[in-house]
Amino acid sequence: MDVPFAPWSPEFVADPYPAYAELRATGRAHWYAPTRQWLIPHYADVSALLRDRRLGRTYTHRFTHEEFGRAAPPAAHEPFHTLNDHGLLDLEAGDHTRIRRLVSKAFTPRTVENLAPTVGRLAGELVGGLVARGGGDLLAEVAEPLPVAVIAEMLGIPEEDEERGRLRPWSADICGMFELNPSEETARRAVRASIEFSDYLRELIERRRKDPGDDLISGLIGVEELTEQEMISTCVLLLNAGHEATVNTTVNGWWTLLREGVRPEPEKLSTAVEELLRYDTPLQMFERWVLDDIEIGDQVIPRGSEVALLFGSANRDPARFGPTADVLDLSRADNPHITFGAGIHYCLGAPLARIELTAIFGELLRQAPGMRLAAEPRWKPGYVIRGFHELLVEV
């Protein structure tokens, strides 16, 4: 059976939602041969599987590659996998619980609230610069710099370090490996970025051992339960996961608002941000390995399979969001979207992302109420982390 799913098609990337509707209408689990994955399009199934311990982000805590029927990654990719496999997102069982407990201390409600003034100041300055220039690229001049600067401050990366300017390129190269069937060139860039980023963090950790500061890296150094590799992988993950959702929700969200000709009401901005997170999900897919046989409807999915949980489809499912699921409703009150995931891998930085998004949208509404598109944007080729090359605006 042909599946209306084409993640390498520019037309599909630009608007995957009609295909999602067809997937939901024709079944609960669809085999997609090009990526050897089961596509899961319904909200109820995606939400349940995110919490199902028969699935995992990895399988190596229970099986060897051979036992699981999978080939080991190429040896040349080892630096990327060492970095990625020790990060919170790809850990399971005891290691995940241990590291999440340690890192979550940096994301307590009080800690995040204490960051709000800094986030607000940065957002005001970045938007003010855009307005002063009469416009520009909303992505490069506002959406990217703010969350990267916030995470860099949290980690304690000095402003004078030239590597601070490489954080976003490093992150982009590493995240390229999360796309479907990445090319060998993508893998080479990810390996190079993994090595360079790890080397820099290793050197910064040594500096912080000698001269600790009031930052996350200094705090993690004193934790005996954390290996240096786990510390490095955690820092890289915080940067990668700590800005991708904010960047793409800002840019995709404003493109939607400008295209629809609507603006959020300032007093209901947090509600509008939740709707923008739902309506055009920045992370379209989240993958899980099947550790024990599962059933979805009348389809048995055996151990060793991989499921692709379609967040973008789930967030537009009429079975959960009603007949207006495909409508942008900035006042939507009942909005349990799964953009930040669910279960043990629920996004640790979700509260910070919400503060950043509210600050950016609020400052743009205040300082640039007449902002308009200056050019039609171009979608990047990536489907999993879906966003634009740029968003040129006039103020």
C-alpha positions as CSV (number, residue, x, y, z in Angstrom):
1,M,0.0,0.0,0.0
2,D,1.3,3.4,-1.0
3,V,1.9,5.7,2.0
4,P,1.3,9.5,1.5
5,F,4.5,10.3,3.3
6,A,7.4,12.0,1.4
7,P,9.9,13.5,3.8
8,W,12.5,14.3,1.1
9,S,9.9,16.2,-1.0
10,P,10.1,20.0,-0.8
11,E,6.3,20.2,-1.3
12,F,5.7,17.7,1.5
13,V,8.1,19.6,3.9
14,A,6.3,22.9,3.1
15,D,2.9,21.4,4.0
16,P,2.8,17.9,5.4
17,Y,-0.6,18.3,7.0
18,P,-2.9,17.0,4.1
19,A,-0.8,13.8,4.0
20,Y,-1.1,13.5,7.8
21,A,-4.9,13.6,7.4
22,E,-4.8,10.8,4.9
23,L,-2.6,8.7,7.1
24,R,-5.0,9.2,10.1
25,A,-8.0,8.3,7.9
26,T,-6.4,5.1,6.6
27,G,-5.0,3.4,9.7
28,R,-3.2,3.6,13.0
29,A,0.2,2.2,11.9
30,H,1.8,2.4,8.5
31,W,4.9,0.7,7.3
32,Y,7.2,3.0,5.5
33,A,9.9,1.0,3.6
34,P,12.4,3.8,2.7
35,T,13.2,4.4,6.4
36,R,12.1,0.9,7.7
37,Q,9.8,2.5,10.3
38,W,6.2,2.3,11.4
39,L,4.5,5.7,11.1
40,I,2.1,6.5,14.0
41,P,-0.2,9.4,13.1
42,H,-2.9,9.5,15.8
43,Y,-2.8,11.6,18.9
44,A,-4.0,8.9,21.3
45,D,-1.4,6.4,20.0
46,V,1.5,8.8,20.0
47,S,0.7,10.1,23.5
48,A,0.4,6.5,24.8
49,L,3.6,5.3,23.2
50,L,5.6,8.2,24.5
51,R,4.8,6.8,28.0
52,D,5.1,3.1,27.1
53,R,8.2,1.5,28.7
54,R,8.2,-1.2,26.0
55,L,9.7,1.4,23.8
56,G,12.9,3.3,24.2
57,R,15.2,5.9,22.7
58,T,17.9,3.3,22.7
59,Y,18.1,-0.5,23.0
60,T,21.7,-1.0,24.0
61,H,20.8,-1.0,27.7
62,R,19.0,-4.3,27.1
63,F,20.4,-5.8,23.9
64,T,23.5,-5.9,21.7
65,H,23.1,-4.7,18.2
66,E,23.2,-8.4,17.0
67,E,20.5,-9.4,19.5
68,F,18.3,-6.6,18.3
69,G,18.8,-7.4,14.7
70,R,20.5,-4.1,13.9
71,A,24.0,-3.3,12.5
72,A,26.4,-1.4,14.7
73,P,27.0,2.2,13.5
74,P,30.1,2.7,11.3
75,A,33.3,3.1,13.2
76,A,33.9,6.5,11.5
77,H,30.7,7.8,13.2
78,E,31.9,6.9,16.7
79,P,32.6,10.5,17.9
80,F,29.0,11.5,17.2
81,H,27.5,8.4,18.8
82,T,29.7,8.7,21.9
83,L,28.5,12.3,22.3
84,N,24.8,11.5,21.5
85,D,24.5,8.2,23.4
86,H,25.6,9.7,26.7
87,G,23.1,12.6,26.5
88,L,19.9,12.6,28.5
89,L,17.6,12.3,25.4
90,D,19.1,9.0,24.4
91,L,19.5,7.3,27.8
92,E,17.1,4.9,29.3
93,A,16.5,3.3,32.7
94,G,18.8,4.1,35.6
95,D,21.2,6.3,33.7
96,H,18.4,8.6,32.5
97,T,16.9,8.9,35.9
98,R,20.2,9.7,37.5
99,I,21.3,12.4,35.1
100,R,17.9,14.0,34.7
101,R,17.7,14.3,38.5
102,L,21.0,16.1,38.6
103,V,20.4,18.4,35.6
104,S,16.8,19.2,36.6
105,K,18.2,21.3,39.5
106,A,19.1,23.9,36.9
107,F,15.5,24.0,35.6
108,T,13.6,24.4,38.8
109,P,10.6,26.8,38.5
110,R,12.5,29.4,40.6
111,T,15.7,29.1,38.5
112,V,13.7,29.5,35.3
113,E,11.7,32.4,36.7
114,N,15.0,34.1,37.7
115,L,16.0,34.0,34.1
116,A,12.9,35.8,32.9
117,P,14.4,39.4,33.3
118,T,17.5,38.4,31.4
119,V,15.4,36.8,28.6
120,G,13.2,39.9,28.5
121,R,16.1,42.3,28.3
122,L,17.8,40.2,25.5
123,A,14.5,40.0,23.5
124,G,14.0,43.7,23.8
125,E,17.5,44.5,22.6
126,L,17.4,42.1,19.7
127,V,14.0,43.3,18.5
128,G,15.0,46.9,19.0
129,G,18.0,46.3,16.7
130,L,15.8,44.8,14.1
131,V,13.4,47.8,14.3
132,A,16.2,50.3,14.1
133,R,17.4,48.7,10.9
134,G,14.0,48.8,9.4
135,G,13.8,45.0,9.3
136,G,16.0,42.1,8.3
137,D,16.2,38.3,8.9
138,L,14.0,37.5,11.9
139,L,15.7,34.1,12.2
140,A,19.3,35.2,12.2
141,E,18.8,38.5,14.0
142,V,16.3,37.6,16.7
143,A,15.1,34.0,16.8
144,E,18.6,32.3,16.9
145,P,20.6,34.7,19.1
146,L,18.3,34.8,22.1
147,P,18.0,31.1,23.1
148,V,21.6,30.4,22.2
149,A,22.7,33.3,24.4
150,V,20.5,32.1,27.3
151,I,21.9,28.5,27.2
152,A,25.5,29.8,26.8
153,E,24.9,32.0,29.9
154,M,23.5,29.0,31.8
155,L,26.4,26.8,30.9
156,G,28.9,29.6,31.6
157,I,30.5,29.9,28.2
158,P,32.4,33.2,28.3
159,E,31.4,35.9,25.8
160,E,35.0,36.4,24.9
161,D,35.5,32.8,23.7
162,E,35.5,32.7,19.9
163,E,33.9,29.3,20.1
164,R,30.7,31.0,21.4
165,G,30.0,32.0,17.8
166,R,30.3,28.4,16.7
167,L,27.6,27.0,19.0
168,R,24.8,27.4,16.5
169,P,26.8,25.9,13.6
170,W,28.0,23.1,15.7
171,S,24.5,22.4,16.8
172,A,23.1,22.5,13.3
173,D,25.7,20.0,12.1
174,I,25.1,17.6,14.9
175,C,21.3,17.8,14.6
176,G,21.6,16.9,10.9
177,M,22.0,13.3,12.0
178,F,18.5,13.3,13.4
179,E,17.0,13.6,9.9
180,L,15.8,10.5,8.1
181,N,18.5,8.5,6.3
182,P,21.3,11.2,6.7
183,S,23.9,11.2,4.0
184,E,27.6,10.4,4.5
185,E,28.4,14.1,4.1
186,T,25.9,14.9,6.9
187,A,27.6,12.3,9.1
188,R,31.1,13.8,8.4
189,R,29.9,17.2,9.4
190,A,28.3,15.8,12.5
191,V,31.4,13.9,13.5
192,R,33.6,17.0,13.0
193,A,31.2,19.2,15.1
194,S,31.0,16.5,17.8
195,I,34.8,16.4,18.1
196,E,35.3,20.2,18.0
197,F,32.4,20.9,20.5
198,S,33.6,18.1,22.8
199,D,37.2,19.3,22.8
200,Y,36.1,22.9,23.6
201,L,33.9,21.8,26.5
202,R,36.6,19.5,27.8
203,E,39.0,22.5,27.9
204,L,36.3,24.8,29.4
205,I,35.6,22.2,32.1
206,E,39.3,22.2,33.0
207,R,39.2,26.0,33.3
208,R,36.1,25.8,35.6
209,R,37.8,23.2,37.8
210,K,40.5,25.7,38.5
211,D,38.3,28.8,38.6
212,P,34.6,27.8,39.2
213,G,31.8,30.2,38.6
214,D,28.1,30.5,39.2
215,D,27.1,28.4,36.1
216,L,25.9,24.9,35.3
217,I,29.2,23.5,34.2
218,S,30.8,24.6,37.5
219,G,27.9,23.0,39.3
220,L,28.2,19.7,37.5
221,I,31.9,19.4,38.1
222,G,31.3,18.8,41.8
223,V,28.8,16.0,41.1
224,E,30.7,12.7,41.6
225,E,27.9,10.7,40.0
226,L,28.5,12.3,36.7
227,T,31.4,11.3,34.3
228,E,33.1,13.9,32.2
229,Q,31.6,12.4,29.0
230,E,28.1,12.6,30.6
231,M,28.8,16.2,31.5
232,I,29.9,17.0,27.9
233,S,27.0,15.2,26.3
234,T,24.5,16.9,28.7
235,C,25.9,20.4,27.8
236,V,25.7,19.7,24.1
237,L,22.1,18.4,24.5
238,L,21.1,21.4,26.5
239,L,22.3,23.7,23.7
240,N,20.7,21.6,20.9
241,A,17.4,21.0,22.5
242,G,17.4,24.3,24.3
243,H,17.1,26.4,21.2
244,E,15.8,24.4,18.2
245,A,12.1,24.6,19.4
246,T,12.4,28.3,20.2
247,V,14.0,29.2,16.9
248,N,11.6,27.3,14.7
249,T,8.5,28.1,16.7
250,T,9.4,31.8,16.5
251,V,10.0,31.8,12.8
252,N,7.3,29.3,11.7
253,G,4.9,31.0,14.1
254,W,5.5,34.5,12.7
255,W,5.2,33.2,9.2
256,T,1.8,31.8,10.0
257,L,0.7,35.0,11.7
258,L,1.8,37.2,8.8
259,R,0.3,34.9,6.3
260,E,-3.0,34.7,8.1
261,G,-3.0,38.4,8.9
262,V,-3.7,37.9,12.6
263,R,-2.0,39.0,15.8
264,P,-2.2,37.6,19.3
265,E,-3.8,39.7,22.0
266,P,-1.0,40.8,24.3
267,E,-2.9,39.8,27.5
268,K,-3.5,36.3,26.0
269,L,0.0,35.8,24.7
270,S,0.8,32.6,26.6
271,T,-2.3,31.0,25.2
272,A,-1.4,32.0,21.7
273,V,2.2,30.7,22.1
274,E,0.7,27.2,23.0
275,E,-1.4,27.3,19.9
276,L,1.5,28.2,17.7
277,L,3.5,25.3,19.2
278,R,0.6,23.0,18.3
279,Y,-0.4,24.4,14.9
280,D,3.0,24.1,13.2
281,T,5.1,21.8,15.3
282,P,8.9,22.5,15.1
283,L,9.8,18.8,15.8
284,Q,7.6,16.8,13.4
285,M,8.7,13.3,14.4
286,F,10.2,11.5,17.4
287,E,11.6,8.0,17.0
288,R,11.5,5.1,19.4
289,W,12.8,1.5,19.3
290,V,10.4,-1.3,20.1
291,L,12.0,-3.3,23.0
292,D,9.1,-5.8,23.4
293,D,6.3,-6.6,20.9
294,I,3.4,-4.1,20.9
295,E,0.0,-4.0,19.2
296,I,-1.5,-0.9,17.7
297,G,-5.0,-1.8,16.6
298,D,-4.8,-5.1,14.9
299,Q,-1.2,-4.6,13.9
300,V,1.6,-6.4,15.8
301,I,4.8,-4.4,15.8
302,P,7.6,-6.8,16.8
303,R,10.7,-6.2,18.9
304,G,13.5,-4.7,16.9
305,S,11.2,-2.4,14.9
306,E,11.4,1.4,15.0
307,V,8.3,3.6,15.3
308,A,8.1,7.2,14.0
309,L,5.8,9.1,16.2
310,L,4.3,11.9,14.1
311,F,4.0,14.9,16.4
312,G,2.9,17.1,13.6
313,S,0.0,14.8,12.8
314,A,-0.9,14.1,16.4
315,N,-1.2,17.9,17.1
316,R,-3.7,18.2,14.2
317,D,-5.8,15.2,15.1
318,P,-9.5,16.0,15.1
319,A,-10.1,13.1,17.5
320,R,-8.4,15.2,20.2
321,F,-8.6,18.8,19.0
322,G,-12.1,18.7,17.4
323,P,-13.3,19.9,14.0
324,T,-11.1,23.0,14.2
325,A,-7.9,21.0,14.5
326,D,-6.6,22.4,11.2
327,V,-7.6,26.0,12.2
328,L,-5.3,28.4,13.9
329,D,-7.2,29.5,17.0
330,L,-5.0,31.8,19.1
331,S,-7.6,31.6,22.0
332,R,-7.7,27.8,22.1
333,A,-8.1,26.9,25.8
334,D,-8.1,23.1,25.7
335,N,-4.7,22.5,24.1
336,P,-2.7,19.5,25.4
337,H,-0.3,19.4,22.5
338,I,2.6,17.1,22.6
339,T,5.2,19.4,21.1
340,F,7.5,18.9,24.1
341,G,6.9,15.2,24.3
342,A,5.6,13.2,27.2
343,G,6.7,10.5,29.7
344,I,10.3,10.3,31.0
345,H,11.7,12.2,28.0
346,Y,9.4,15.2,28.4
347,C,11.4,18.3,27.5
348,L,13.3,19.5,30.5
349,G,13.6,23.0,29.1
350,A,9.9,23.5,28.2
351,P,9.3,26.2,30.8
352,L,12.3,28.1,29.6
353,A,11.3,27.8,26.0
354,R,7.8,29.2,26.9
355,I,9.4,32.2,28.6
356,E,11.7,32.8,25.6
357,L,8.8,32.6,23.1
358,T,6.5,34.8,25.2
359,A,9.3,37.4,25.4
360,I,10.1,37.4,21.7
361,F,6.5,37.5,20.6
362,G,5.7,40.2,23.1
363,E,8.5,42.4,22.1
364,L,7.7,42.1,18.4
365,L,4.1,42.9,19.0
366,R,5.1,45.9,21.1
367,Q,8.0,47.3,19.0
368,A,7.0,46.1,15.5
369,P,3.2,46.1,15.3
370,G,3.3,46.7,11.5
371,M,5.9,44.0,10.7
372,R,5.3,42.4,7.3
373,L,7.0,39.9,5.1
374,A,9.7,41.2,2.8
375,A,10.1,38.0,0.8
376,E,8.6,34.6,0.6
377,P,10.7,32.3,2.8
378,R,12.4,29.0,1.7
379,W,12.0,25.9,3.7
380,K,15.1,24.0,4.7
381,P,15.2,20.5,3.3
382,G,15.1,18.8,6.7
383,Y,11.7,17.3,7.7
384,V,12.2,16.2,11.3
385,I,13.4,19.6,12.6
386,R,11.4,21.7,10.2
387,G,12.1,25.3,9.6
388,F,13.0,28.1,7.2
389,H,16.4,29.2,5.8
390,E,15.4,32.8,6.8
391,L,12.4,35.0,7.4
392,L,12.9,38.4,5.8
393,V,10.7,41.1,7.3
394,E,10.1,44.8,7.0
395,V,9.3,47.0,10.0
